[in-house]
Amino acid sequence: QLQLVESGGGLVHSGGSLRLSCAVSGVTPGYHAIGWFRQAPGKEREGVSCIDHRDGTTNYRGFVRGRSTASTDTAKRTDYLQMINLDPEDAGVYYCEAGPECRGWEIAGQAYWGQGTQVPVSS
């Protein structure tokens, strides 16, 4: 089984940037991808990005494309999501999830996810 712990959230001013971390422990054979999704109060969860560790392929949803970078530090077993130029629409709880593979910017298959990290964005 996998355990994921997100960190790096906190208040960001509009136009600011952040870097979220996702520390992974445990092992589940066949799990090669880390995705990020977010959820704002009263809204559906939104997939943000997905990275496939087998080849480093990364996909981003349209509203973050060009201002987000997903990356992996294999030695630390930690994934990161860096975002710039945030606006209030980016506010929410950000979660990372681990799964077998990416389907676009989302995880495909049964996934594990962490407890989330809150990102408020002030206007």
TIBAKOL-252873 format. One record per atom (N, C-alpha, C, CB): residue in three letters; y negated, x, z. Coordinates in steps of 0.02 Angstrom, whole numbers, padded with zeros to 5 digits, always signed. Glycine has a CB too. Layout:
// TIBAKOL-252873
ALAYXZ...
//
This chain:
// TIBAKOL-252873
GLN+00059+00042+00000GLN+00000+00000+00000GLN-00062+00044+00000GLN+00000-00047+00060LEU-00117+00017-00025LEU-00180+00053-00027LEU-00229+00022+00022LEU-00209+00053-00098GLN-00270+00065+00051GLN-00326+00043+00092GLN-00389+00071+00061GLN-00318+00065+00167LEU-00440+00030+00057LEU-00503+00050+00028LEU-00559+00037+00077LEU-00516+00013-00039VAL-00604+00084+00083VAL-00662+00077+00128VAL-00725+00094+00089VAL-00654+00123+00191GLU-00769+00045+00083GLU-00832+00055+00049GLU-00886+00078+00099GLU-00855-00009+00012SER-00933+00115+00073SER-00991+00135+00113SER-01049+00148+00066SER-00976+00198+00157GLY-01107+00158+00095GLY-01166+00175+00055GLY-01215+00119+00044GLY-01144+00201-00010GLY-01198+00060+00068GLY-01244+00004+00060GLY-01304+00011+00106GLY-01209-00061+00073GLY-01349-00035+00100GLY-01411-00035+00140GLY-01468-00058+00098GLY-01425+00035+00170LEU-01524-00068+00130LEU-01583-00095+00096LEU-01608-00048+00042LEU-01639-00110+00146VAL-01620-00077-00016VAL-01648-00040-00073VAL-01710-00077-00096VAL-01596-00032-00131HIS-01762-00041-00111HIS-01822-00072-00138HIS-01814-00081-00213HIS-01886-00030-00123SER-01844-00132-00239SER-01839-00146-00311SER-01860-00083-00350SER-01883-00206-00330GLY-01820-00066-00399GLY-01833-00005-00436GLY-01798+00056-00408GLY-01905+00008-00439GLY-01769+00048-00350GLY-01735+00104-00317GLY-01664+00115-00342GLY-01734+00094-00242SER-01629+00160-00309SER-01561+00177-00330SER-01515+00181-00269SER-01561+00244-00368LEU-01451+00181-00282LEU-01402+00189-00229LEU-01339+00221-00256LEU-01386+00120-00197ARG-01300+00246-00210ARG-01233+00270-00228ARG-01184+00243-00176ARG-01231+00349-00230LEU-01139+00204-00200LEU-01087+00176-00157LEU-01024+00219-00162LEU-01071+00103-00177SER-00989+00222-00106SER-00926+00261-00104SER-00868+00215-00088SER-00931+00318-00053CYS-00811+00234-00113CYS-00749+00196-00100CYS-00694+00247-00084CYS-00730+00151-00162ALA-00678+00253-00021ALA-00626+00299+00000ALA-00559+00264-00002ALA-00641+00326+00071VAL-00511+00296-00034VAL-00445+00265-00044VAL-00393+00304-00005VAL-00427+00263-00119SER-00349+00269+00029SER-00293+00300+00063SER-00230+00259+00048SER-00305+00306+00140GLY-00173+00290+00061GLY-00110+00257+00046GLY-00090+00267-00027GLY-00115+00182+00061VAL-00032+00243-00043VAL-00006+00252-00110VAL+00027+00188-00134VAL+00045+00311-00113THR+00011+00169-00195THR+00048+00115-00229THR+00062+00140-00299THR+00007+00047-00229PRO+00125+00154-00314PRO+00141+00180-00380PRO+00117+00133-00435PRO+00216+00190-00387GLY+00090+00163-00488GLY+00069+00123-00545GLY-00002+00097-00540GLY+00114+00067-00553TYR-00037+00114-00486TYR-00106+00092-00479TYR-00151+00148-00503TYR-00122+00072-00405HIS-00187+00136-00557HIS-00225+00190-00589HIS-00299+00175-00597HIS-00196+00203-00657ALA-00321+00118-00575ALA-00390+00098-00589ALA-00428+00078-00526ALA-00391+00042-00639ILE-00492+00092-00527ILE-00537+00069-00474ILE-00593+00028-00506ILE-00566+00129-00433GLY-00602-00031-00481GLY-00656-00074-00505GLY-00705-00087-00450GLY-00628-00140-00532TRP-00764-00107-00470TRP-00816-00129-00423TRP-00836-00200-00441TRP-00878-00081-00424PHE-00843-00242-00391PHE-00870-00308-00403PHE-00919-00324-00347PHE-00814-00362-00407ARG-00960-00373-00359ARG-01009-00392-00309ARG-01010-00467-00301ARG-01080-00365-00328GLN-01035-00489-00245GLN-01042-00560-00233GLN-01104-00573-00193GLN-00980-00588-00196ALA-01147-00615-00220ALA-01208-00636-00185ALA-01195-00703-00152ALA-01268-00641-00234PRO-01232-00719-00099PRO-01221-00783-00064PRO-01226-00842-00112PRO-01272-00790-00008GLY-01177-00885-00110GLY-01177-00945-00151GLY-01160-00933-00224GLY-01244-00976-00147LYS-01141-00872-00242LYS-01125-00858-00311LYS-01053-00835-00318LYS-01173-00804-00339GLU-01028-00839-00379GLU-00962-00814-00394GLU-00961-00738-00393GLU-00938-00840-00463ARG-00904-00710-00379ARG-00900-00637-00384ARG-00910-00615-00456ARG-00833-00612-00356GLU-00940-00557-00464GLU-00953-00530-00531GLU-00923-00461-00536GLU-01029-00529-00546GLY-00882-00450-00585GLY-00858-00383-00598GLY-00916-00340-00622GLY-00801-00383-00650VAL-00918-00278-00599VAL-00972-00233-00617VAL-00948-00176-00662VAL-01005-00204-00553SER-00894-00143-00641SER-00869-00087-00681SER-00797-00075-00664SER-00911-00023-00668CYS-00765-00036-00707CYS-00696-00017-00695CYS-00684+00052-00726CYS-00646-00069-00724ILE-00650+00095-00688ILE-00634+00161-00714ILE-00558+00170-00710ILE-00671+00216-00673ASP-00530+00195-00765ASP-00458+00209-00767ASP-00449+00283-00753ASP-00427+00190-00837HIS-00415+00299-00699HIS-00407+00369-00678HIS-00363+00409-00725HIS-00378+00371-00608ARG-00324+00377-00767ARG-00280+00414-00812ARG-00319+00451-00865ARG-00230+00367-00845ASP-00372+00422-00890ASP-00410+00456-00942ASP-00485+00455-00930ASP-00396+00424-01008GLY-00507+00427-00874GLY-00577+00427-00858GLY-00618+00374-00894GLY-00606+00493-00872THR-00584+00332-00933THR-00620+00280-00969THR-00655+00233-00920THR-00573+00240-01014THR-00718+00220-00934THR-00757+00177-00889THR-00790+00122-00930THR-00811+00219-00852ASN-00789+00063-00902ASN-00822+00005-00934ASN-00870-00027-00885ASN-00769-00046-00959TYR-00925-00050-00912TYR-00977-00080-00870TYR-00994-00149-00897TYR-01040-00035-00867ARG-01009-00194-00851ARG-01032-00259-00872ARG-01103-00253-00898ARG-01028-00310-00814GLY-01121-00298-00941GLY-01185-00293-00976GLY-01245-00283-00931GLY-01195-00352-01017PHE-01247-00320-00876PHE-01308-00318-00836PHE-01318-00253-00797PHE-01308-00375-00788VAL-01268-00209-00796VAL-01276-00144-00763VAL-01269-00086-00813VAL-01226-00136-00707ARG-01249-00102-00874ARG-01238-00050-00923ARG-01303-00011-00935ARG-01211-00079-00988GLY-01298+00054-00936GLY-01357+00095-00947GLY-01392+00115-00884GLY-01404+00059-00991ARG-01375+00084-00829ARG-01407+00103-00765ARG-01355+00111-00710ARG-01459+00052-00744SER-01292+00116-00729SER-01239+00126-00680SER-01191+00180-00703SER-01201+00061-00667THR-01164+00217-00655THR-01114+00267-00671THR-01059+00263-00619THR-01146+00338-00672ALA-00998+00252-00642ALA-00939+00253-00599ALA-00906+00321-00606ALA-00890+00195-00616SER-00885+00350-00551SER-00854+00416-00555SER-00801+00422-00501SER-00907+00471-00547THR-00763+00476-00506THR-00707+00488-00460THR-00706+00560-00438THR-00640+00470-00493ASP-00694+00571-00374ASP-00680+00637-00348ASP-00606+00635-00327ASP-00727+00657-00287THR-00564+00661-00371THR-00492+00656-00360THR-00471+00691-00295THR-00455+00685-00419ALA-00500+00749-00283ALA-00480+00787-00223ALA-00495+00748-00160ALA-00516+00855-00222LYS-00550+00712-00159LYS-00569+00674-00100LYS-00540+00603-00101LYS-00645+00670-00094ARG-00509+00585-00156ARG-00484+00516-00164ARG-00539+00466-00150ARG-00424+00504-00117THR-00596+00480-00178THR-00654+00438-00169THR-00685+00421-00237THR-00705+00472-00123ASP-00702+00359-00246ASP-00737+00337-00305ASP-00808+00319-00287ASP-00701+00277-00338TYR-00850+00323-00336TYR-00921+00311-00325TYR-00949+00264-00379TYR-00960+00378-00326LEU-00999+00227-00359LEU-01037+00187-00406LEU-01111+00203-00394LEU-01023+00110-00399GLN-01142+00233-00442GLN-01213+00249-00437GLN-01251+00200-00481GLN-01227+00322-00458MET-01304+00172-00453MET-01346+00125-00490MET-01418+00145-00482MET-01334+00054-00465ILE-01456+00137-00535ILE-01528+00151-00533ILE-01565+00088-00553ILE-01546+00210-00579ASN-01630+00089-00540ASN-01674+00035-00561ASN-01648-00034-00538ASN-01682+00036-00638LEU-01634-00039-00475LEU-01608-00102-00449LEU-01663-00154-00446LEU-01578-00091-00380ASP-01643-00216-00452ASP-01690-00271-00440ASP-01656-00322-00394ASP-01712-00304-00508PRO-01692-00372-00370PRO-01663-00419-00322PRO-01600-00454-00348PRO-01715-00471-00305GLU-01593-00459-00413GLU-01532-00490-00440GLU-01469-00449-00427GLU-01540-00502-00515ASP-01479-00386-00410ASP-01422-00342-00395ASP-01399-00348-00322ASP-01440-00270-00410ALA-01434-00385-00282ALA-01416-00391-00211ALA-01349-00426-00202ALA-01470-00427-00173GLY-01313-00407-00151GLY-01250-00439-00136GLY-01206-00393-00096GLY-01215-00461-00200VAL-01145-00415-00085VAL-01095-00372-00054VAL-01055-00340-00110VAL-01049-00412-00004TYR-01050-00275-00109TYR-01014-00238-00160TYR-00946-00218-00133TYR-01055-00177-00183TYR-00896-00230-00174TYR-00827-00214-00156TYR-00797-00168-00208TYR-00785-00278-00149CYS-00754-00123-00186CYS-00713-00087-00234CYS-00642-00115-00229CYS-00714-00010-00221GLU-00607-00111-00284GLU-00538-00135-00284GLU-00495-00089-00326GLU-00534-00208-00312ALA-00433-00083-00307ALA-00385-00041-00341ALA-00333-00084-00375ALA-00352+00009-00292GLY-00315-00067-00435GLY-00265-00105-00472GLY-00229-00063-00523GLY-00297-00164-00505PRO-00182-00093-00558PRO-00142-00055-00607PRO-00184-00028-00665PRO-00087-00099-00633GLU-00230-00069-00690GLU-00268-00048-00748GLU-00332-00089-00753GLU-00226-00055-00812CYS-00375-00066-00798CYS-00437-00103-00812CYS-00425-00151-00870CYS-00496-00054-00828ARG-00460-00206-00866ARG-00467-00250-00924ARG-00542-00258-00932ARG-00430-00321-00914GLY-00570-00218-00976GLY-00643-00216-00981GLY-00672-00188-00917GLY-00672-00286-00995TRP-00719-00223-00888TRP-00751-00199-00827TRP-00718-00227-00765TRP-00825-00219-00827GLU-00660-00258-00771GLU-00626-00287-00713GLU-00555-00258-00707GLU-00623-00364-00719ILE-00528-00266-00647ILE-00460-00245-00635ILE-00412-00298-00662ILE-00448-00233-00559ALA-00359-00276-00693ALA-00306-00321-00716ALA-00245-00310-00671ALA-00288-00309-00791GLY-00217-00365-00649GLY-00158-00360-00607GLY-00175-00369-00533GLY-00123-00294-00617GLN-00122-00366-00493GLN-00132-00375-00421GLN-00175-00318-00394GLN-00065-00379-00384ALA-00223-00334-00354ALA-00271-00284-00331ALA-00275-00282-00255ALA-00340-00297-00360TYR-00297-00225-00231TYR-00317-00217-00161TYR-00392-00206-00160TYR-00278-00158-00126TRP-00425-00230-00110TRP-00496-00216-00104TRP-00516-00205-00033TRP-00537-00272-00134GLY-00576-00177-00025GLY-00600-00161+00042GLY-00641-00216+00072GLY-00641-00098+00039GLN-00676-00199+00126GLN-00713-00250+00164GLN-00783-00262+00135GLN-00718-00229+00236GLY-00804-00219+00089GLY-00868-00228+00058GLY-00924-00192+00095GLY-00885-00300+00053THR-00978-00180+00059THR-01038-00150+00088THR-01098-00189+00062THR-01044-00074+00071GLN-01143-00207+00108GLN-01198-00250+00092GLN-01255-00211+00060GLN-01223-00286+00155VAL-01282-00240+00007VAL-01339-00210-00028VAL-01393-00262-00035VAL-01318-00181-00097PRO-01442-00263+00010PRO-01500-00305+00001PRO-01550-00268-00043PRO-01533-00325+00069VAL-01586-00304-00085VAL-01637-00274-00128VAL-01702-00311-00118VAL-01615-00275-00204SER-01753-00276-00095SER-01817-00308-00082SER-01859-00307-00145SER-01855-00273-00024SER-01898-00360-00154SER-01941-00364-00214SER-02008-00331-00202SER-01951-00437-00235
//
